[in-house]
Amino acid sequence: MLFVRIPFPTRCWGIATCRVPADLGAVTTIGAAEGDPAAAGMESDAVSRIWSAVERLYRSGIHPAIQLCVRYRGHVVIDRAIGHARGNGPHDAPEVEKELATPETPFTIYSASKAITAMMIHLLDERNLLRLDDPVCEYIPEFGTGRKQWITIRHILTHRAGIPNLDPGALDLELLSQPERIVEILCEAEPAWRPGRTLA
């Protein structure tokens, strides 16, 4: 099982950057739950490769912190955080006091169900019931208005549909019991840019 939590910067998705120190060990915290990968039948080199990928992502400066927990065969083989929970955001001055992120640092999770949704979509794709590159309007014809006819399922799953923000009224929790209204709101939304162009 893989669980990653990444806080997003507060401005200009994909453009705003955080300061990344040369020594990533200084901003890395290993949790007490992390055990020996050999006990799970996993090579320590595999853990190193996984963590190197996380470090590469962090070096991009796009995310102020990343947490990663990997469980393999019932064992926690990675339980780490890299970066800062506070003080190193795009708007923070360099002299602001920084607080390291740890595996225990709470994060706001915006897409908690996305992993399950993505798994189901991929399963449907594998069974030829839909295709990732199908336009959404093939399944919801009303969605194809306002220059959205080119938005694919893949665009939505990768946050590249071009609809980064909905009207604040769309976030009303009362709408959770009205799925048809949520679909209407999405169909009425106007894209901010061409699909596939920008991560947001």
C-alpha positions in Angstrom: 0.0 0.0 0.0 1.3 3.4 -0.9 0.2 6.6 0.7 1.6 10.0 -0.4 0.5 13.4 1.0 1.6 16.5 -0.8 0.5 20.0 0.1 0.1 22.3 -2.8 1.6 25.8 -2.9 -0.9 28.6 -2.5 -0.3 30.4 -5.7 0.3 29.7 -9.4 0.1 25.9 -9.5 3.3 24.5 -11.0 5.0 28.0 -11.1 5.4 29.0 -7.5 8.5 27.4 -5.9 9.8 26.8 -2.5 13.4 27.1 -1.4 15.1 23.7 -1.6 18.3 23.2 0.5 21.3 21.5 -1.0 21.3 19.0 1.9 18.0 17.1 1.7 18.9 15.1 4.7 18.5 18.3 6.8 14.8 18.4 5.8 14.1 14.7 5.9 12.4 13.0 8.9 12.1 9.2 9.3 9.2 8.0 11.4 9.4 5.4 14.1 7.1 3.0 12.2 9.7 2.6 9.4 11.2 -0.9 9.7 13.7 -3.1 8.0 12.6 -3.8 4.4 14.3 -7.2 4.5 11.7 -8.3 7.1 9.1 -7.7 4.4 11.1 -9.5 1.8 12.1 -6.3 0.1 15.6 -5.2 -0.9 16.9 -2.0 0.8 17.9 -0.9 -2.7 14.2 -0.7 -3.7 13.5 1.6 -0.8 16.5 3.8 -1.9 15.1 4.0 -5.4 11.6 5.0 -4.2 13.0 7.6 -1.9 15.3 9.0 -4.6 12.2 9.6 -6.8 10.5 11.5 -3.9 13.7 13.6 -3.5 13.7 14.4 -7.2 10.1 15.6 -7.0 10.9 17.7 -3.9 13.9 19.2 -5.7 11.5 20.7 -8.2 10.5 23.2 -5.6 6.8 22.8 -6.5 5.8 21.2 -3.1 6.9 22.6 0.2 6.7 19.1 1.8 6.0 15.5 0.9 5.1 12.6 3.2 5.3 9.0 2.1 4.3 5.8 3.8 4.8 2.5 2.0 3.5 -0.8 3.5 4.7 -4.0 1.9 3.4 -7.4 3.0 2.1 -5.9 6.2 5.4 -4.1 7.1 6.0 -0.4 6.9 9.1 -0.1 4.7 9.0 3.7 4.3 7.6 6.2 6.7 9.2 9.6 5.9 8.7 13.2 5.2 10.8 15.8 3.4 10.4 19.6 3.5 8.6 22.0 5.7 5.2 22.1 7.2 5.4 25.9 7.7 7.8 28.7 6.7 9.0 27.7 3.3 6.0 28.4 1.1 6.1 30.6 -2.0 5.0 33.7 -0.1 7.3 33.2 2.9 10.4 35.3 3.3 13.7 33.4 3.7 14.1 34.5 7.3 10.7 33.2 8.4 11.0 30.4 11.1 10.5 27.1 9.4 8.9 23.9 10.9 10.0 20.6 9.5 7.3 18.2 8.2 7.3 14.8 9.9 5.4 11.6 9.2 3.0 12.8 12.0 2.4 16.3 10.5 -1.3 16.6 9.5 -2.0 17.7 6.0 -5.2 18.8 4.3 -6.0 16.1 1.7 -8.0 17.4 -1.3 -8.1 14.2 -3.4 -8.3 11.4 -0.9 -10.6 9.4 -3.0 -8.6 10.0 -6.2 -6.4 6.8 -5.8 -9.5 4.6 -5.6 -11.2 6.4 -8.5 -8.1 6.2 -10.6 -7.8 2.5 -9.9 -11.4 1.9 -10.9 -11.0 3.9 -14.1 -7.9 1.9 -15.0 -9.7 -1.3 -14.3 -12.5 -0.2 -16.6 -9.9 0.8 -19.3 -8.3 -2.6 -18.9 -11.7 -4.3 -19.5 -12.3 -2.1 -22.6 -15.4 -0.5 -21.0 -13.8 3.0 -21.5 -10.5 4.5 -22.6 -8.4 7.0 -20.8 -8.2 9.2 -23.9 -12.0 9.2 -24.5 -13.6 12.6 -24.3 -15.7 13.0 -21.1 -18.6 14.2 -23.3 -18.8 10.7 -24.8 -20.2 9.6 -21.4 -21.8 12.9 -20.3 -22.8 14.8 -23.5 -23.8 17.9 -21.6 -20.1 18.3 -20.5 -19.0 19.0 -24.1 -20.1 22.7 -24.0 -17.9 25.8 -23.6 -14.8 24.4 -25.2 -14.8 21.3 -23.0 -15.4 18.8 -25.8 -11.7 18.0 -25.9 -11.3 17.2 -22.2 -10.5 13.5 -21.8 -10.7 11.2 -18.8 -6.9 11.3 -18.7 -6.9 15.1 -18.4 -9.2 14.9 -15.4 -7.2 12.2 -13.7 -4.0 14.1 -14.2 -5.4 17.5 -13.1 -4.9 18.9 -16.6 -8.5 19.5 -17.7 -8.2 23.3 -17.7 -10.8 23.8 -15.0 -8.8 24.6 -11.9 -11.5 26.3 -9.9 -15.2 26.2 -9.7 -17.5 28.9 -8.4 -17.3 28.9 -4.5 -21.0 27.9 -4.4 -20.1 24.6 -5.9 -18.2 23.7 -2.8 -21.4 23.7 -0.6 -21.4 20.5 1.4 -25.2 20.4 0.9 -24.6 19.4 -2.7 -23.1 16.1 -1.7 -26.6 14.7 -1.6 -27.4 16.1 -5.1 -25.0 14.4 -7.5 -27.0 15.5 -10.5 -26.5 19.1 -9.5 -22.7 18.5 -9.1 -22.7 17.2 -12.7 -24.6 20.3 -13.9 -22.1 22.6 -12.2 -19.2 20.7 -13.9 -21.0 20.9 -17.3 -21.6 24.7 -16.8 -17.9 25.4 -15.9 -15.8 27.3 -18.4 -12.2 26.1 -18.9 -9.4 28.6 -18.1 -7.0 27.1 -20.7 -6.7 24.4 -23.3 -6.8 20.9 -21.7 -3.5 19.1 -21.3 -1.5 22.3 -21.1 -1.2 23.0 -17.4 -1.2 21.1 -14.2 -3.8 22.6 -11.8 
